[in-house]
Amino acid sequence: MYNGRYRNIKFNEMQIDSKQAIGVFDSGIGGLTVVRALMERLPFENIVYFGDTARVPYGVKSVETIAHYTTQIAQFLLEKNVKLLIIACNTMAAVAAQTVRDMSPVPVLDVIEAGAWAAVQASKTHQIGVIGTPTTVNSNTYARAIHDLTQDARIYSQACPLFVPLVEEGWLDHPVTRLTAQEYLKPVIAEHIDTLVLGCTHYPLIKPLLQEVMGEGVKLVDSAEAMANRTAALLAELNLANTSHALPHYEYYVTDVPVKFQTIGERFLGRSLSHLHVVKW
């Protein structure tokens, strides 16, 4: 499943323990949907999350700046002795996934690769839609990742810039959100796709609404859920799954605590947000 990418890593020399935490990072709080999916799929894994809330959004920054911030955060998590790094931010993954892989002594997964894999597995007609932020859509990284897996796929991408603020406002089933979704998804529906990739970590929160707009005949690929499944498979393959059934420990690091952070964060996480630390750089 992973083409042997990690088979030659000498884990004993690296002294990786299965009880070590999974490190997840994002440019803000959207990656908490990935954390939530990991908690549900892998209930005994310890998790350390880092959200760069002081420097979000990343989409307006240069490639060099995004790469610098991404590697800085990856190094922070590596110093926490994580056994696996997960890039939960689409922008970070599009710009710097390979850079992080090159520097990391532990395996690295990213949300774009996970979403692309899940989409190819789900699609029967190879007609695949991708929705995301303008930065993600313009980068064309999902299309490239899908085409790396199958040359037969036809990709139809649509930027949905209003979804992020609507989700953060808590309008998950609001008439305004529904009307916005109907407008955004019209051209995608017209292409008769059978699979739609939710290419932003905010979008799983409006998955039921998006499913209603797309119709039952279209399979929605939840990037957070796809990442959780990908992580479970990799940990099993590398014998790194935590076999202890002790209560897991979750820690959260952010670079700022903006107004409404707790409310929005708990909405994304689906539970209370504790063990929160602020990192000042």
N, C-alpha and C positions, 0 to 999 in steps of 0.2 A: 504493500500500500504506500510505503514511503520511499520506494526505489533504493532502499539500503542507505539512505543519506546519512544516517547516524550510526550505522552498524560498526564503523571503524573507530568510533570514539572510545577512548580508554576510560570508562567510567570509574574503575577502581582507582586509577591514578588520580582522578579528579576528586575522589572521595565523595561522590554524590550519594546521599542517603535518601531513600524513598520518603522519609518523613519530612524532608525539606519542603519548603513552600513553593507554590507556583507563583511566579512574578507576572503580573498583568499591568500594562500601562497604556495610557491614553492622553490625548491633549487636554482633556477636561474630565467630565463626569459620565460621558456617554458609554465608556467602557465598563461601567457598572452593570450594564445589561449582560455583558460577557461574564462578569463575575457571578451574577445571578444564575446564569445558565450552567456555569461550572459547579456552583454550590448544589444545584439540583441533580446534575449528571454525576458528579464526583463528591458525594457528601462528606467524605473523610479527608479530603485534601486541604492542607493549610494554604492560605492565599495571602499574598501581599499585593496591594493595589497602589499604583501611583497615578494621580491625575494632575496635569500641569495647569491648574486652574488660574494661575496668575498670568500665564502667557497665551492662553486660548483667546481667539481662534488661530490655528496654525495655517489655515488656507490662504491667508493674505500675506504670508511670510515667504521669503526666498527659499529656494531649495537648500542652499548652504545653511541657513539658519535652522530650518526644520531638521536637517541632518545632525547639526550640532546639538540641538535640544534633545533629539531622540537618543543619540549615543550617550549623552549626559545622564538621562534617566535610566537607560539600560545599565550603565555602569553602577548607578546607585543601587539598583535592584540586585545586580550581581554581587555587590558587597554585602547584601543581606543573605547571601548563600542560597539563592533560589536554585531549583533543579531544572527549571524550564522557564523561558521567557515567552510571553504572548504579547504581540503588538496588537492592541485592540482598536487602534485608531487607523482609519482608512488612509488619511493623509500621510501619517507617519509610515505606514506600510508601503504606500505608493512611492515615497521618496527614499526611504532609508532601510527597508527590510534587509537588503543584502549587506549593507554596511554593518548592521547589528549582527547578522550571522557571522560576518568575517571577524568580529571582535569577541564574540561570545564563546566561552568554553562549554556552554550547555546548549541544548537544542533550542531553536527559535521557531515559533509558529506565528503566522500573521493572518489577520482577518480576511484579507483579499484571497489568499491561497485557499483558506478554508471554505469561503463562500463559493469560489469558482469550482472547487472539487464537488461540493454538495450540489451545485447547479447542474453540472455535467451528469452526475449520478441520477438526478431527479428527472431531467428532461428526456422525453421520448421522441420529440420531433426536432430537437436541436435548435428550436426557436426560443431564444432566451432573452428576457428583458432584465435590465439593471437600472435601479433607481438609487440616487445618492446625492450628495452635495455637488454644487457646480465644480469644485476642485477635483473631487473624485471622478466625476463623469468626464471632465476635460482631460484628465490624466490618461484615460483609456486603459488603466491598469487591469480592470476586471475583464475587459475584452481580450487583452493579451494573455491573461492568466487562463481564461477559458480556452482560447485557441491553442495554448501550449498543451492542453489536455486533449482537445479534439479539434481538428481542422474543419470539421463539418458544421460547426455551430454558426448560427447567425445571431448577432448580438444587437439589441435595440436599447440604447441608453437614454435615460431621461433625468435631467437635473430637477430636484424638488427642494429649492432653497427655503421654502416656508415651513417645511415639516419640523425642522429643528426647533425654531422658536415656539411653534404650536405645542410640541411635546413638552418643552420646558415650562410652558405656561400651564400645563396640565390638561389641555383640551384634547383628550385622547379619543373622545367620542362626541365631539362638539359639531354642530351643523357647519361651522366655518371650516373645520378640518375635513369634513366629508366633502364639501363642495370643492375645496382645494385639491383633494385627492382625485376627485372625478375629473377636474380640469387637467391636472398633471398626467393622469394615466390614460387619457383619451388616445393619444398617438401610440402608446404602447399596446393598448387593447386592440387597436386597428391592425396591428401586425400579427395577430393571432398566435401570440406566444403561448407556450404551455408551462413556462417556469419564469418566476420573477425573483431576482435577487434583491433583498433589502440591504443595499450597500452602504448603510450607515448604522452605527450602534444605537442611535435614537429610535430607529424605525420599528424595532420589535414591540415597542410599547403601543403602537397603533396597528399592529398586525391584524387583529380582528376586523377593524374598519377597512384596511387595505384588501383583505380577503373578500369582504362583501362587495367592494367596488370592482375587483378583478373577476369575481365569480368563482364558483367551486371547481371549474375546470382548469384553473391555473394553480400550480404548486408554488407556494411562497417559500423561498429559502431565507430563513432567519439566520443572519450572520453570526449572532451570538450562539444560537443552538448548534450551528455548524461547527463553530470553534470548539464548543464543549465536546462534541462527538469526536472531532479530530484530535483533541487533547487526550481523551480517554483511550483512543486507539494507539496513539504514540506512547503513552505511559505504559500500556500493556505490552507493546512491542519491545520496549526497552527495559522492561521489568522495573519500572520506577514508580508504579502505582503504590500509594500508601496503604499498606495492609493493616495498619493499626485502626481500630474502631473507636479510638479516643475522640473526644469532642474536638473538632478542628478549631484552629486559631486564625482569625482574620484581622489583618491590619490595613489601614488606609493612610496613605501619605498624599498631601496636596501642597501646592505652593501658595495658596490663598484660600480663605474661606469667605466667598462672596455671600451677599444677601440671598436668602432662600436656598443656600447650598444644601442644608440638612433636609429640607422638604423635598427638593428635586432629587437629591441623592437617594433618599429612602424610597421615593417613587420608582426610580430606576432599579434599585436593589430588591425591592419587595419586602424589606425588613428594616429594623432599626440599624442605624449606622453608628457604630461605636469604635473605639480604638483608633481615633482619628488624630493624625499628627500633621503639623504644618512644617514644611521644609523651606528655609529661607536661603536663597542663592544670591 
